[in-house]
């Protein structure tokens, strides 16, 4: 994550609607964090299962079955993840259940020249 090759965050169990945008996001958020991503080709949006399978097994590659690929121009981006509902870090459940059909998360990509952000944990993940 600190090398700008991965942006990760913890989420509760279940399917979630995630909106990706290159426009500034100014609506209300329950919480948010930013990281820096260096884009050199297609960006894979994947979950924990894909990430761990690809990391463990050389014959597994991105993308996997349910993953999404998005195209962004090459460059450095500030990626801001907006969580729109309450959630206790590391919990498998929502505190405030998202409204069905609404965005649980909005991920905004903005070009930047900012340095990479040092991370010592995954945002909203387990605290231990």
TIVEXMAR-757271 format. One record per residue (C-alpha): x, z, y; residue number from 0; chain. Coordinates in steps of 0.25 Angstrom, whole numbers, plus 2048, in hexadecimal, padded with zeros to 3 digits. Layout:
BEGIN
+------+-----+-------+-----+------+
: east :  up : north : pos : unit :
+------+-----+-------+-----+------+
:    X :   Z :     Y : NUM :    A :
...
+------+-----+-------+-----+------+
//
This chain:
BEGIN
+------+-----+-------+-----+------+
: east :  up : north : pos : unit :
+------+-----+-------+-----+------+
:  800 : 800 :   800 :   0 :    A :
:  80B : 803 :   80A :   1 :    A :
:  811 : 7F5 :   807 :   2 :    A :
:  805 : 7EF :   80C :   3 :    A :
:  801 : 7E9 :   7FF :   4 :    A :
:  7F5 : 7F1 :   7FC :   5 :    A :
:  7EA : 7F9 :   803 :   6 :    A :
:  7E2 : 803 :   7FA :   7 :    A :
:  7D8 : 80D :   7FC :   8 :    A :
:  7CF : 816 :   7F3 :   9 :    A :
:  7C1 : 814 :   7F1 :  10 :    A :
:  7B5 : 81A :   7E9 :  11 :    A :
:  7B1 : 814 :   7DC :  12 :    A :
:  7A7 : 808 :   7DB :  13 :    A :
:  7A6 : 7FB :   7E2 :  14 :    A :
:  7A8 : 7FA :   7F1 :  15 :    A :
:  7A5 : 7F0 :   7FB :  16 :    A :
:  7B2 : 7ED :   803 :  17 :    A :
:  7B2 : 7E4 :   810 :  18 :    A :
:  7BF : 7DD :   813 :  19 :    A :
:  7C1 : 7D8 :   822 :  20 :    A :
:  7CB : 7D3 :   82B :  21 :    A :
:  7C3 : 7D8 :   837 :  22 :    A :
:  7C4 : 7E5 :   83E :  23 :    A :
:  7BB : 7EF :   838 :  24 :    A :
:  7B4 : 7F9 :   842 :  25 :    A :
:  7A8 : 7FF :   83A :  26 :    A :
:  7A7 : 80D :   836 :  27 :    A :
:  7B1 : 812 :   82A :  28 :    A :
:  7B1 : 81F :   823 :  29 :    A :
:  7C0 : 81D :   821 :  30 :    A :
:  7CB : 813 :   823 :  31 :    A :
:  7D9 : 810 :   820 :  32 :    A :
:  7E3 : 805 :   823 :  33 :    A :
:  7EF : 7FF :   81C :  34 :    A :
:  7F8 : 7F3 :   81E :  35 :    A :
:  7F7 : 7E7 :   814 :  36 :    A :
:  801 : 7DC :   813 :  37 :    A :
:  7F9 : 7CF :   80F :  38 :    A :
:  801 : 7C4 :   809 :  39 :    A :
:  7F6 : 7BD :   801 :  40 :    A :
:  7E8 : 7C0 :   7FC :  41 :    A :
:  7E3 : 7CF :   7FC :  42 :    A :
:  7DD : 7D5 :   7F0 :  43 :    A :
:  7D2 : 7DF :   7F1 :  44 :    A :
:  7D2 : 7E7 :   7E5 :  45 :    A :
:  7CF : 7F5 :   7DF :  46 :    A :
:  7D6 : 7FF :   7D7 :  47 :    A :
:  7D5 : 7F9 :   7CA :  48 :    A :
:  7DB : 7EC :   7CE :  49 :    A :
:  7E6 : 7F3 :   7D6 :  50 :    A :
:  7EA : 7FC :   7CA :  51 :    A :
:  7E9 : 7F0 :   7C0 :  52 :    A :
:  7F2 : 7E7 :   7C8 :  53 :    A :
:  7FC : 7F2 :   7CA :  54 :    A :
:  7FD : 7F5 :   7BB :  55 :    A :
:  7FD : 7E8 :   7B4 :  56 :    A :
:  805 : 7DC :   7B8 :  57 :    A :
:  7FB : 7D2 :   7B2 :  58 :    A :
:  7F0 : 7D7 :   7BC :  59 :    A :
:  7F0 : 7D0 :   7C9 :  60 :    A :
:  7E7 : 7D1 :   7D6 :  61 :    A :
:  7DC : 7CE :   7D7 :  62 :    A :
:  7D5 : 7D4 :   7CB :  63 :    A :
:  7C6 : 7D1 :   7C8 :  64 :    A :
:  7BE : 7D8 :   7D3 :  65 :    A :
:  7C9 : 7D7 :   7DE :  66 :    A :
:  7C7 : 7CF :   7EB :  67 :    A :
:  7D2 : 7C6 :   7F1 :  68 :    A :
:  7D2 : 7C4 :   800 :  69 :    A :
:  7DA : 7BC :   809 :  70 :    A :
:  7E1 : 7C0 :   816 :  71 :    A :
:  7EC : 7B9 :   81E :  72 :    A :
:  7FA : 7BE :   81A :  73 :    A :
:  7FF : 7CA :   823 :  74 :    A :
:  7FE : 7D9 :   825 :  75 :    A :
:  7F0 : 7DF :   826 :  76 :    A :
:  7EB : 7ED :   82A :  77 :    A :
:  7E0 : 7F0 :   81F :  78 :    A :
:  7D6 : 7FA :   824 :  79 :    A :
:  7CD : 800 :   819 :  80 :    A :
:  7C0 : 805 :   81E :  81 :    A :
:  7B8 : 80E :   815 :  82 :    A :
:  7AA : 80F :   819 :  83 :    A :
:  7A4 : 81A :   811 :  84 :    A :
:  7A9 : 828 :   80E :  85 :    A :
:  7B2 : 82B :   802 :  86 :    A :
:  7BB : 836 :   7FE :  87 :    A :
:  7C9 : 832 :   7FB :  88 :    A :
:  7CB : 830 :   7EC :  89 :    A :
:  7BD : 832 :   7E9 :  90 :    A :
:  7B6 : 828 :   7DF :  91 :    A :
:  7A9 : 82A :   7E7 :  92 :    A :
:  7A4 : 827 :   7F5 :  93 :    A :
:  7A0 : 832 :   7FE :  94 :    A :
:  797 : 829 :   806 :  95 :    A :
:  792 : 81D :   7FD :  96 :    A :
:  794 : 80F :   803 :  97 :    A :
:  787 : 808 :   806 :  98 :    A :
:  785 : 7FD :   7FB :  99 :    A :
:  78A : 7F0 :   800 : 100 :    A :
:  792 : 7F5 :   80C : 101 :    A :
:  7A1 : 7F5 :   80E : 102 :    A :
:  7A7 : 802 :   808 : 103 :    A :
:  7B4 : 7FD :   80E : 104 :    A :
:  7B9 : 7F4 :   818 : 105 :    A :
:  7C7 : 7EF :   818 : 106 :    A :
:  7CC : 7E8 :   825 : 107 :    A :
:  7D9 : 7E0 :   825 : 108 :    A :
:  7DF : 7DE :   833 : 109 :    A :
:  7ED : 7D7 :   835 : 110 :    A :
:  7F8 : 7E0 :   839 : 111 :    A :
:  807 : 7E2 :   83B : 112 :    A :
:  806 : 7F1 :   839 : 113 :    A :
:  810 : 7F7 :   82F : 114 :    A :
:  80B : 7FB :   821 : 115 :    A :
:  805 : 809 :   81F : 116 :    A :
:  80B : 813 :   816 : 117 :    A :
:  801 : 818 :   80C : 118 :    A :
:  803 : 824 :   803 : 119 :    A :
:  7F5 : 824 :   7FD : 120 :    A :
:  7E9 : 81A :   7FB : 121 :    A :
:  7DE : 81D :   806 : 122 :    A :
:  7D2 : 823 :   801 : 123 :    A :
:  7D8 : 825 :   7F3 : 124 :    A :
:  7DA : 831 :   7EB : 125 :    A :
:  7E2 : 83C :   7F2 : 126 :    A :
:  7EA : 840 :   7E7 : 127 :    A :
+------+-----+-------+-----+------+
//
